[in-house]
Amino acid sequence: MNSLKPAAAAFIEHDDKILLIQRSDNGKWSMPGGTMEYGESLTTCVVRETLEETGIQIQCTGMVGVFTDPLHRIEYDNGEVRQQFAIVYRAEYVAGEPTRSPESPRVEWIPRSDVLEVTMDPSQRMRLAWAMDHPDTVRLDPA
């Protein structure tokens, strides 16, 4: 492992649908989000990334949880290996229409009942399941 970069994702539920993107790098579905840039907060990061990837403006309202499993690693074509470090926020829809981007060729409001059926990484499925099943509890990684 040679990299650890803070990332944020947004769990956005609106009219019993959840906003997901299909990633251009692997074709799998996920919550919108990305890595924090120097000079911004993680909350600012998730708002920016969501707008860039989806065309949707959001407002963060709380947290789903902290996900930092040291056994979950992402390997990139350039040889970089990152350990998972993600904070998932609960967010409200503010404005906008789903709009694709170079990072997300498909952006859709998916019915809550269908969300866990789409093709996604197991870590995304775990995060989404936690968000849907525990609306009033923040998940913390075990010590």
N, CA and C atoms as an extended XYZ file, in Angstrom:
429
Properties=species:S:1:pos:R:3:atomname:S:1:resname:S:1:resid:I:1 pbc="F F F"
N         0.853       -1.169        0.000 N   MET     1
C         0.000        0.000        0.000 CA  MET     1
C         0.897        1.230        0.000 C   MET     1
N         0.526        2.213       -0.827 N   ASN     2
C         1.373        3.383       -0.884 CA  ASN     2
C         0.597        4.688       -0.842 C   ASN     2
N        -0.705        4.644       -0.518 N   SER     3
C        -1.483        5.873       -0.550 CA  SER     3
C        -2.676        5.789        0.388 C   SER     3
N        -2.967        6.906        1.014 N   LEU     4
C        -4.137        7.027        1.876 CA  LEU     4
C        -4.705        8.416        1.622 C   LEU     4
N        -5.876        8.478        0.963 N   LYS     5
C        -6.469        9.760        0.602 CA  LYS     5
C        -7.899        9.819        1.125 C   LYS     5
N        -8.213       10.850        1.899 N   PRO     6
C        -9.579       10.992        2.394 CA  PRO     6
C       -10.563       11.163        1.243 C   PRO     6
N       -11.669       10.429        1.334 N   ALA     7
C       -12.716       10.517        0.320 CA  ALA     7
C       -14.060       10.660        1.009 C   ALA     7
N       -15.010       11.228        0.271 N   ALA     8
C       -16.358       11.403        0.792 CA  ALA     8
C       -17.360       10.948       -0.258 C   ALA     8
N       -18.477       10.432        0.207 N   ALA     9
C       -19.569       10.030       -0.673 CA  ALA     9
C       -20.869       10.562       -0.085 C   ALA     9
N       -21.887       10.667       -0.932 N   ALA    10
C       -23.174       11.203       -0.493 CA  ALA    10
C       -24.281       10.179       -0.676 C   ALA    10
N       -25.014        9.933        0.388 N   PHE    11
C       -26.234        9.127        0.340 CA  PHE    11
C       -27.388       10.114        0.257 C   PHE    11
N       -28.008       10.177       -0.927 N   ILE    12
C       -29.057       11.155       -1.178 CA  ILE    12
C       -30.334       10.409       -1.521 C   ILE    12
N       -31.328       10.544       -0.669 N   GLU    13
C       -32.618        9.907       -0.914 CA  GLU    13
C       -33.662       10.999       -1.130 C   GLU    13
N       -34.444       10.848       -2.214 N   HIS    14
C       -35.441       11.858       -2.567 CA  HIS    14
C       -36.611       11.136       -3.227 C   HIS    14
N       -37.801       11.333       -2.713 N   ASP    15
C       -39.006       10.687       -3.259 CA  ASP    15
C       -38.856        9.172       -3.347 C   ASP    15
N       -38.291        8.561       -2.297 N   ASP    16
C       -38.104        7.111       -2.200 CA  ASP    16
C       -37.170        6.552       -3.282 C   ASP    16
N       -36.289        7.417       -3.795 N   LYS    17
C       -35.262        7.007       -4.744 CA  LYS    17
C       -33.914        7.485       -4.234 C   LYS    17
N       -32.870        6.777       -4.657 N   ILE    18
C       -31.510        7.088       -4.214 CA  ILE    18
C       -30.673        7.423       -5.437 C   ILE    18
N       -29.906        8.492       -5.340 N   LEU    19
C       -29.077        8.938       -6.452 CA  LEU    19
C       -27.807        8.099       -6.535 C   LEU    19
N       -27.603        7.468       -7.700 N   LEU    20
C       -26.394        6.676       -7.938 CA  LEU    20
C       -25.784        7.077       -9.273 C   LEU    20
N       -24.484        6.827       -9.384 N   ILE    21
C       -23.778        7.042      -10.645 CA  ILE    21
C       -23.209        5.714      -11.112 C   ILE    21
N       -23.084        5.574      -12.419 N   GLN    22
C       -22.327        4.450      -12.965 CA  GLN    22
C       -20.951        5.003      -13.294 C   GLN    22
N       -19.937        4.416      -12.704 N   ARG    23
C       -18.572        4.918      -12.848 CA  ARG    23
C       -18.010        4.600      -14.233 C   ARG    23
N       -17.279        5.554      -14.784 N   SER    24
C       -16.680        5.329      -16.104 CA  SER    24
C       -15.454        4.427      -16.028 C   SER    24
N       -14.795        4.357      -14.854 N   ASP    25
C       -13.563        3.567      -14.768 CA  ASP    25
C       -13.793        2.070      -14.648 C   ASP    25
N       -14.946        1.654      -14.067 N   ASN    26
C       -15.175        0.212      -13.927 CA  ASN    26
C       -16.598       -0.228      -14.285 C   ASN    26
N       -17.472        0.708      -14.642 N   GLY    27
C       -18.834        0.372      -15.042 CA  GLY    27
C       -19.772        0.030      -13.900 C   GLY    27
N       -19.277        0.072      -12.671 N   LYS    28
C       -20.112       -0.269      -11.522 CA  LYS    28
C       -20.815        0.968      -10.986 C   LYS    28
N       -21.918        0.733      -10.276 N   TRP    29
C       -22.702        1.804       -9.694 CA  TRP    29
C       -22.176        2.147       -8.309 C   TRP    29
N       -22.309        3.413       -7.932 N   SER    30
C       -21.897        3.845       -6.604 CA  SER    30
C       -22.588        5.150       -6.244 C   SER    30
N       -22.456        5.523       -4.990 N   MET    31
C       -22.893        6.843       -4.564 CA  MET    31
C       -21.916        7.856       -5.141 C   MET    31
N       -22.370        9.065       -5.435 N   PRO    32
C       -21.420       10.076       -5.913 CA  PRO    32
C       -20.452       10.470       -4.809 C   PRO    32
N       -19.246       10.861       -5.219 N   GLY    33
C       -18.243       11.301       -4.255 CA  GLY    33
C       -16.856       11.232       -4.854 C   GLY    33
N       -15.872       11.529       -4.041 N   GLY    34
C       -14.497       11.493       -4.520 CA  GLY    34
C       -13.521       11.929       -3.444 C   GLY    34
N       -12.282       12.153       -3.859 N   THR    35
C       -11.230       12.481       -2.904 CA  THR    35
C       -11.143       13.977       -2.639 C   THR    35
N       -10.790       14.279       -1.416 N   MET    36
C       -10.660       15.645       -0.956 CA  MET    36
C        -9.455       16.310       -1.610 C   MET    36
N        -9.623       17.565       -1.986 N   GLU    37
C        -8.526       18.346       -2.552 CA  GLU    37
C        -7.930       19.240       -1.473 C   GLU    37
N        -6.677       19.566       -1.642 N   TYR    38
C        -5.998       20.446       -0.701 CA  TYR    38
C        -6.756       21.768       -0.585 C   TYR    38
N        -6.970       22.223        0.634 N   GLY    39
C        -7.628       23.503        0.858 CA  GLY    39
C        -9.132       23.429        1.016 C   GLY    39
N        -9.729       22.228        0.961 N   GLU    40
C       -11.174       22.120        1.157 CA  GLU    40
C       -11.481       21.183        2.313 C   GLU    40
N       -12.665       21.337        2.873 N   SER    41
C       -13.122       20.416        3.910 CA  SER    41
C       -13.715       19.184        3.240 C   SER    41
N       -13.893       18.127        4.004 N   LEU    42
C       -14.484       16.917        3.436 CA  LEU    42
C       -15.950       17.149        3.056 C   LEU    42
N       -16.646       17.978        3.823 N   THR    43
C       -18.030       18.310        3.494 CA  THR    43
C       -18.095       19.086        2.182 C   THR    43
N       -17.211       20.044        2.004 N   THR    44
C       -17.143       20.791        0.750 CA  THR    44
C       -16.814       19.850       -0.399 C   THR    44
N       -15.935       18.898       -0.149 N   CYS    45
C       -15.552       17.906       -1.161 CA  CYS    45
C       -16.758       17.136       -1.665 C   CYS    45
N       -17.585       16.625       -0.769 N   VAL    46
C       -18.713       15.793       -1.211 CA  VAL    46
C       -19.763       16.614       -1.948 C   VAL    46
N       -19.956       17.857       -1.543 N   VAL    47
C       -20.893       18.731       -2.257 CA  VAL    47
C       -20.363       19.013       -3.665 C   VAL    47
N       -19.071       19.331       -3.778 N   ARG    48
C       -18.439       19.613       -5.075 CA  ARG    48
C       -18.464       18.384       -5.976 C   ARG    48
N       -18.024       17.247       -5.443 N   GLU    49
C       -17.964       16.022       -6.243 CA  GLU    49
C       -19.355       15.601       -6.731 C   GLU    49
N       -20.351       15.722       -5.872 N   THR    50
C       -21.707       15.350       -6.273 CA  THR    50
C       -22.190       16.233       -7.415 C   THR    50
N       -21.953       17.534       -7.321 N   LEU    51
C       -22.357       18.433       -8.398 CA  LEU    51
C       -21.599       18.118       -9.684 C   LEU    51
N       -20.282       17.894       -9.588 N   GLU    52
C       -19.470       17.586      -10.772 CA  GLU    52
C       -19.906       16.290      -11.437 C   GLU    52
N       -20.199       15.270      -10.633 N   GLU    53
C       -20.503       13.947      -11.180 CA  GLU    53
C       -21.957       13.772      -11.605 C   GLU    53
N       -22.866       14.583      -11.015 N   THR    54
C       -24.291       14.321      -11.231 CA  THR    54
C       -25.118       15.501      -11.721 C   THR    54
N       -24.628       16.721      -11.542 N   GLY    55
C       -25.433       17.895      -11.844 CA  GLY    55
C       -26.429       18.217      -10.746 C   GLY    55
N       -26.361       17.499       -9.631 N   ILE    56
C       -27.295       17.682       -8.517 CA  ILE    56
C       -26.622       18.471       -7.396 C   ILE    56
N       -27.332       19.494       -6.916 N   GLN    57
C       -26.857       20.253       -5.760 CA  GLN    57
C       -27.436       19.614       -4.501 C   GLN    57
N       -26.576       19.465       -3.491 N   ILE    58
C       -27.008       18.833       -2.240 CA  ILE    58
C       -26.629       19.699       -1.050 C   ILE    58
N       -27.224       19.348        0.086 N   GLN    59
C       -26.848       19.929        1.369 CA  GLN    59
C       -26.650       18.767        2.334 C   GLN    59
N       -25.491       18.703        2.971 N   CYS    60
C       -25.224       17.628        3.931 CA  CYS    60
C       -26.042       17.850        5.191 C   CYS    60
N       -26.618       16.752        5.693 N   THR    61
C       -27.478       16.828        6.871 CA  THR    61
C       -26.972       15.969        8.032 C   THR    61
N       -26.003       15.114        7.776 N   GLY    62
C       -25.498       14.224        8.812 CA  GLY    62
C       -24.517       13.242        8.215 C   GLY    62
N       -24.269       12.191        8.973 N   MET    63
C       -23.323       11.177        8.517 CA  MET    63
C       -23.958        9.803        8.517 C   MET    63
N       -23.566        9.014        7.508 N   VAL    64
C       -23.921        7.595        7.475 CA  VAL    64
C       -22.882        6.839        8.282 C   VAL    64
N       -21.591        7.137        8.011 N   GLY    65
C       -20.556        6.433        8.749 CA  GLY    65
C       -19.158        6.668        8.230 C   GLY    65
N       -18.239        6.011        8.926 N   VAL    66
C       -16.813        6.064        8.636 CA  VAL    66
C       -16.397        4.680        8.154 C   VAL    66
N       -15.723        4.632        7.006 N   PHE    67
C       -15.343        3.362        6.395 CA  PHE    67
C       -13.852        3.401        6.072 C   PHE    67
N       -13.059        2.702        6.897 N   THR    68
C       -11.598        2.736        6.744 CA  THR    68
C       -10.960        1.361        6.871 C   THR    68
N       -11.600        0.352        6.361 N   ASP    69
C       -11.103       -1.016        6.456 CA  ASP    69
C        -9.708       -1.132        5.824 C   ASP    69
N        -8.667       -1.448        6.605 N   PRO    70
C        -7.316       -1.537        6.050 CA  PRO    70
C        -7.139       -2.700        5.072 C   PRO    70
N        -8.058       -3.655        5.069 N   LEU    71
C        -7.970       -4.770        4.125 CA  LEU    71
C        -8.629       -4.454        2.785 C   LEU    71
N        -9.380       -3.365        2.742 N   HIS    72
C       -10.009       -2.947        1.484 CA  HIS    72
C        -9.038       -2.009        0.775 C   HIS    72
N        -8.504       -2.494       -0.339 N   ARG    73
C        -7.532       -1.718       -1.106 CA  ARG    73
C        -8.000       -1.572       -2.534 C   ARG    73
N        -7.652       -0.437       -3.122 N   ILE    74
C        -7.998       -0.158       -4.512 CA  ILE    74
C        -6.695       -0.044       -5.288 C   ILE    74
N        -6.546       -0.870       -6.320 N   GLU    75
C        -5.332       -0.857       -7.137 CA  GLU    75
C        -5.607       -0.142       -8.445 C   GLU    75
N        -4.747        0.814       -8.773 N   TYR    76
C        -4.899        1.599       -9.994 CA  TYR    76
C        -3.889        1.144      -11.038 C   TYR    76
N        -4.202        1.428      -12.303 N   ASP    77
C        -3.337        1.028      -13.420 CA  ASP    77
C        -1.933        1.593      -13.333 C   ASP    77
N        -1.768        2.750      -12.667 N   ASN    78
C        -0.453        3.382      -12.564 CA  ASN    78
C         0.393        2.819      -11.422 C   ASN    78
N        -0.103        1.769      -10.750 N   GLY    79
C         0.648        1.139       -9.680 CA  GLY    79
C         0.296        1.640       -8.292 C   GLY    79
N        -0.494        2.704       -8.200 N   GLU    80
C        -0.897        3.219       -6.896 CA  GLU    80
C        -1.873        2.240       -6.244 C   GLU    80
N        -1.705        2.025       -4.950 N   VAL    81
C        -2.614        1.198       -4.169 CA  VAL    81
C        -3.081        2.037       -2.992 C   VAL    81
N        -4.395        2.220       -2.884 N   ARG    82
C        -4.961        3.039       -1.809 CA  ARG    82
C        -5.722        2.175       -0.818 C   ARG    82
N        -5.566        2.520        0.445 N   GLN    83
C        -6.410        1.937        1.482 CA  GLN    83
C        -7.705        2.737        1.530 C   GLN    83
N        -8.803        2.037        1.714 N   GLN    84
C       -10.100        2.698        1.841 CA  GLN    84
C       -10.074        3.727        2.968 C   GLN    84
N       -10.580        4.912        2.696 N   PHE    85
C       -10.742        5.958        3.706 CA  PHE    85
C       -11.914        6.811        3.236 C   PHE    85
N       -13.114        6.443        3.621 N   ALA    86
C       -14.298        7.144        3.137 CA  ALA    86
C       -15.239        7.510        4.276 C   ALA    86
N       -15.723        8.728        4.206 N   ILE    87
C       -16.787        9.197        5.082 CA  ILE    87
C       -18.019        9.330        4.188 C   ILE    87
N       -19.114        8.701        4.599 N   VAL    88
C       -20.346        8.802        3.822 CA  VAL    88
C       -21.294        9.730        4.573 C   VAL    88
N       -21.730       10.771        3.864 N   TYR    89
C       -22.648       11.765        4.412 CA  TYR    89
C       -24.081       11.465        4.004 C   TYR    89
N       -25.027       11.839        4.855 N   ARG    90
C       -26.431       11.908        4.464 CA  ARG    90
C       -26.623       13.301        3.886 C   ARG    90
N       -27.352       13.373        2.799 N   ALA    91
C       -27.548       14.671        2.168 CA  ALA    91
C       -28.954       14.798        1.612 C   ALA    91
N       -29.396       16.034        1.517 N   GLU    92
C       -30.696       16.336        0.929 CA  GLU    92
C       -30.512       16.886       -0.473 C   GLU    92
N       -31.432       16.522       -1.341 N   TYR    93
C       -31.499       17.091       -2.680 CA  TYR    93
C       -31.896       18.559       -2.549 C   TYR    93
N       -31.177       19.438       -3.252 N   VAL    94
C       -31.501       20.859       -3.261 CA  VAL    94
C       -32.044       21.272       -4.624 C   VAL    94
N       -31.322       20.924       -5.697 N   ALA    95
C       -31.738       21.333       -7.040 CA  ALA    95
C       -30.966       20.545       -8.083 C   ALA    95
N       -31.431       20.641       -9.327 N   GLY    96
C       -30.713       20.055      -10.447 CA  GLY    96
C       -31.369       18.814      -11.005 C   GLY    96
N       -30.904       18.458      -12.187 N   GLU    97
C       -31.351       17.260      -12.883 CA  GLU    97
C       -30.155       16.346      -13.106 C   GLU    97
N       -30.353       15.028      -13.039 N   PRO    98
C       -29.228       14.117      -13.291 CA  PRO    98
C       -28.569       14.424      -14.635 C   PRO    98
N       -27.271       14.657      -14.583 N   THR    99
C       -26.487       15.020      -15.764 CA  THR    99
C       -25.207       14.206      -15.757 C   THR    99
N       -24.943       13.508      -16.836 N   ARG   100
C       -23.736       12.678      -16.885 CA  ARG   100
C       -22.484       13.548      -16.988 C   ARG   100
N       -21.362       12.919      -16.680 N   SER   101
C       -20.070       13.592      -16.730 CA  SER   101
C       -19.032       12.593      -17.240 C   SER   101
N       -17.793       13.035      -17.484 N   PRO   102
C       -16.763       12.081      -17.896 CA  PRO   102
C       -16.532       10.967      -16.864 C   PRO   102
N       -16.769       11.258      -15.587 N   GLU   103
C       -16.583       10.252      -14.533 CA  GLU   103
C       -17.807        9.366      -14.350 C   GLU   103
N       -18.951        9.850      -14.802 N   SER   104
C       -20.199        9.112      -14.576 CA  SER   104
C       -21.090        9.190      -15.813 C   SER   104
N       -20.951        8.211      -16.719 N   PRO   105
C       -21.747        8.225      -17.948 CA  PRO   105
C       -23.244        8.017      -17.720 C   PRO   105
N       -23.613        7.497      -16.563 N   ARG   106
C       -25.032        7.356      -16.214 CA  ARG   106
C       -25.239        7.861      -14.795 C   ARG   106
N       -26.276        8.665      -14.636 N   VAL   107
C       -26.673        9.211      -13.335 CA  VAL   107
C       -28.168        8.986      -13.227 C   VAL   107
N       -28.589        8.281      -12.176 N   GLU   108
C       -30.013        7.948      -12.083 CA  GLU   108
C       -30.506        7.974      -10.645 C   GLU   108
N       -31.763        8.365      -10.499 N   TRP   109
C       -32.489        8.182       -9.243 CA  TRP   109
C       -33.060        6.765       -9.310 C   TRP   109
N       -32.546        5.882       -8.489 N   ILE   110
C       -32.950        4.473       -8.529 CA  ILE   110
C       -33.911        4.197       -7.368 C   ILE   110
N       -35.044        3.536       -7.655 N   PRO   111
C       -35.971        3.231       -6.559 CA  PRO   111
C       -35.260        2.505       -5.420 C   PRO   111
N       -35.591        2.906       -4.224 N   ARG   112
C       -34.961        2.328       -3.024 CA  ARG   112
C       -34.996        0.803       -3.065 C   ARG   112
N       -36.100        0.244       -3.517 N   SER   113
C       -36.256       -1.214       -3.545 CA  SER   113
C       -35.302       -1.895       -4.524 C   SER   113
N       -34.748       -1.159       -5.479 N   ASP   114
C       -33.869       -1.738       -6.494 CA  ASP   114
C       -32.388       -1.431       -6.299 C   ASP   114
N       -32.065       -0.551       -5.374 N   VAL   115
C       -30.689       -0.052       -5.234 CA  VAL   115
C       -29.672       -1.166       -5.038 C   VAL   115
N       -29.950       -2.109       -4.173 N   LEU   116
C       -28.959       -3.146       -3.871 CA  LEU   116
C       -28.888       -4.226       -4.939 C   LEU   116
N       -29.710       -4.115       -5.983 N   GLU   117
C       -29.716       -5.103       -7.062 CA  GLU   117
C       -28.801       -4.723       -8.226 C   GLU   117
N       -28.364       -3.467       -8.304 N   VAL   118
C       -27.506       -3.051       -9.419 CA  VAL   118
C       -26.069       -3.515       -9.179 C   VAL   118
N       -25.276       -3.589      -10.236 N   THR   119
C       -23.892       -4.054      -10.141 CA  THR   119
C       -23.037       -2.998       -9.451 C   THR   119
N       -22.447       -3.375       -8.313 N   MET   120
C       -21.592       -2.456       -7.564 CA  MET   120
C       -20.561       -3.232       -6.770 C   MET   120
N       -19.547       -2.521       -6.338 N   ASP   121
C       -18.517       -3.102       -5.499 CA  ASP   121
C       -19.142       -3.505       -4.162 C   ASP   121
N       -18.689       -4.604       -3.552 N   PRO   122
C       -19.245       -5.008       -2.256 CA  PRO   122
C       -19.163       -3.913       -1.185 C   PRO   122
N       -18.129       -3.082       -1.234 N   SER   123
C       -18.023       -2.013       -0.229 CA  SER   123
C       -19.144       -0.986       -0.416 C   SER   123
N       -19.515       -0.696       -1.657 N   GLN   124
C       -20.629        0.224       -1.908 CA  GLN   124
C       -21.937       -0.385       -1.417 C   GLN   124
N       -22.122       -1.673       -1.685 N   ARG   125
C       -23.346       -2.356       -1.251 CA  ARG   125
C       -23.461       -2.301        0.278 C   ARG   125
N       -22.356       -2.520        0.977 N   MET   126
C       -22.360       -2.479        2.436 CA  MET   126
C       -22.721       -1.075        2.929 C   MET   126
N       -22.126       -0.054        2.320 N   ARG   127
C       -22.394        1.328        2.738 CA  ARG   127
C       -23.848        1.706        2.496 C   ARG   127
N       -24.366        1.353        1.323 N   LEU   128
C       -25.763        1.661        1.007 CA  LEU   128
C       -26.727        0.915        1.924 C   LEU   128
N       -26.450       -0.352        2.168 N   ALA   129
C       -27.314       -1.135        3.055 CA  ALA   129
C       -27.338       -0.521        4.452 C   ALA   129
N       -26.164       -0.126        4.940 N   TRP   130
C       -26.105        0.512        6.266 CA  TRP   130
C       -26.932        1.801        6.261 C   TRP   130
N       -26.752        2.625        5.237 N   ALA   131
C       -27.470        3.907        5.163 CA  ALA   131
C       -28.981        3.698        5.160 C   ALA   131
N       -29.457        2.695        4.426 N   MET   132
C       -30.895        2.454        4.336 CA  MET   132
C       -31.452        1.804        5.604 C   MET   132
N       -30.674        0.918        6.220 N   ASP   133
C       -31.164        0.164        7.377 CA  ASP   133
C       -30.981        0.883        8.709 C   ASP   133
N       -30.108        1.890        8.758 N   HIS   134
C       -29.793        2.579       10.016 CA  HIS   134
C       -29.881        4.104        9.841 C   HIS   134
N       -31.071        4.617        9.590 N   PRO   135
C       -31.180        6.049        9.311 CA  PRO   135
C       -30.811        6.963       10.464 C   PRO   135
N       -30.816        6.445       11.688 N   ASP   136
C       -30.545        7.288       12.846 CA  ASP   136
C       -29.273        6.921       13.593 C   ASP   136
N       -28.427        6.082       12.967 N   THR   137
C       -27.198        5.628       13.631 CA  THR   137
C       -26.005        5.839       12.707 C   THR   137
N       -24.950        6.423       13.251 N   VAL   138
C       -23.718        6.611       12.494 CA  VAL   138
C       -22.856        5.370       12.694 C   VAL   138
N       -22.376        4.802       11.603 N   ARG   139
C       -21.500        3.631       11.669 CA  ARG   139
C       -20.065        4.085       11.884 C   ARG   139
N       -19.419        3.518       12.875 N   LEU   140
C       -18.013        3.775       13.129 CA  LEU   140
C       -17.235        2.495       12.917 C   LEU   140
N       -16.066        2.602       12.290 N   ASP   141
C       -15.227        1.418       12.128 CA  ASP   141
C       -14.862        0.876       13.496 C   ASP   141
N       -14.757       -0.450       13.625 N   PRO   142
C       -14.313       -1.021       14.892 CA  PRO   142
C       -12.873       -0.629       15.185 C   PRO   142
N       -12.592       -0.443       16.449 N   ALA   143
C       -11.230       -0.049       16.870 CA  ALA   143
C       -10.300       -1.229       16.798 C   ALA   143
